[in-house]
């Protein structure tokens, strides 16, 4: 992917877990760094969850390989959170492709 196509700003968030005094495990998301990325919409679907139709979209973000990214993180883009489904090195390991999913209401699946 050419540099000029990486015009979208995304943020990659990570999470930490803590244990509450009650013993319940709590997840806290931590905002990460912002990167310029390429964006390609690759799929959309609709399925039923809890007797409601829920639409989701898949996107492929491409960033320079400057950070360690994995499926336990999430992408924040355009006021929505995207679940990372897969991480693939491309362009001779110089770039990372992140295939992500977002529900239409902005929540990760």
Helices and strands as residue ranges (DSSP letters): G 3-5, E 8-19, E 25-30, E 34-49, E 52-64, E 74-77, E 80-90, E 95-103
